[in-house]
């Protein structure tokens, strides 16, 4: 399994902390969020694909060409067109099941283990105002759609993409 780390956006709501620094490099508990995410994935993956954009050279410099003994490949998302677009940028580098982790979410080892051992799974969470997120449409426990940042009155649910999920490479065939 490969890990796709999304680390392309600036994080404008975190300004001034992200003026000149990508949000995944903000420190939490003594190290950047990005490293917590890569560490959580390490027991389940055999390589990393990191999608970079805003200040991507800083992420490359911090993470390097290998991380915990595994090769790190970088792909560029020049235009920030959402999570699906970011994952799509990784397509040429993905040839096996993938664990996708947003670079700005703090995840538990238990959550990553659960998703890594259950391919085709997405972590979702309920929020009061889903306006700033990818709203997940559900049929029971099955995801049937995702809409990016809908108007609150048009949101089809209160559940959002929590930024951690798995899939196999066939997902790219639907593009």
BELDA-V301044 format. One record per residue. N is the residue number from 1. D_FIRST is the distance of its C-alpha to the first C-alpha in Angstrom with 1 decimal. Layout:
n = [N;N]
d_first = [D_FIRST;D_FIRST]
//
This chain:
n = [1;2;3;4;5;6;7;8;9;10;11;12;13;14;15;16;17;18;19;20;21;22;23;24;25;26;27;28;29;30;31;32;33;34;35;36;37;38;39;40;41;42;43;44;45;46;47;48;49;50;51;52;53;54;55;56;57;58;59;60;61;62;63;64;65;66;67;68;69;70;71;72;73;74;75;76;77;78;79;80;81;82;83;84;85;86;87;88;89;90;91;92;93;94;95;96;97;98;99;100;101;102;103;104;105;106;107;108;109;110;111;112;113;114;115;116;117;118;119;120;121;122;123;124;125;126;127;128;129;130;131;132;133;134;135;136;137;138;139;140;141;142;143;144;145;146;147;148;149;150;151;152;153;154;155;156;157;158;159;160;161;162;163;164;165;166;167;168;169;170;171;172;173;174;175]
d_first = [0.0;3.8;6.8;9.8;12.9;16.1;19.0;21.6;24.5;27.5;28.0;31.7;32.4;31.8;34.4;36.1;33.2;31.0;33.9;32.5;29.3;26.0;25.4;22.1;24.2;26.7;27.0;26.3;27.3;27.8;24.8;23.3;21.4;18.6;18.2;18.2;15.3;13.3;14.6;13.5;9.8;10.2;10.2;6.7;4.8;6.0;7.5;9.2;11.1;14.2;16.6;20.1;23.6;26.4;27.1;23.8;25.4;25.7;22.0;21.4;24.2;23.0;19.3;19.9;18.0;16.0;15.1;15.1;14.8;11.8;12.7;13.3;14.2;16.6;17.7;20.9;21.9;25.7;26.9;25.5;25.4;23.1;19.6;19.0;20.4;18.3;15.0;16.9;17.5;13.9;14.0;15.0;12.1;9.3;8.9;5.9;4.9;5.4;7.0;10.4;12.9;16.4;17.8;21.0;20.1;20.4;17.9;18.4;16.1;17.0;16.0;12.5;12.2;13.7;11.5;8.2;10.0;11.7;9.8;12.5;13.9;15.7;17.6;21.2;24.3;28.0;30.1;33.8;33.7;30.6;32.3;29.9;26.6;24.7;26.4;24.6;26.6;26.0;27.4;27.2;23.6;22.4;21.8;24.2;24.4;24.0;27.0;26.9;29.8;32.4;35.9;36.2;38.6;36.3;33.1;32.1;30.8;30.5;26.7;24.5;20.9;20.0;17.3;14.2;12.3;9.4;9.7;9.1;10.6;13.9;14.6;15.9;18.5;20.4;21.3]
//
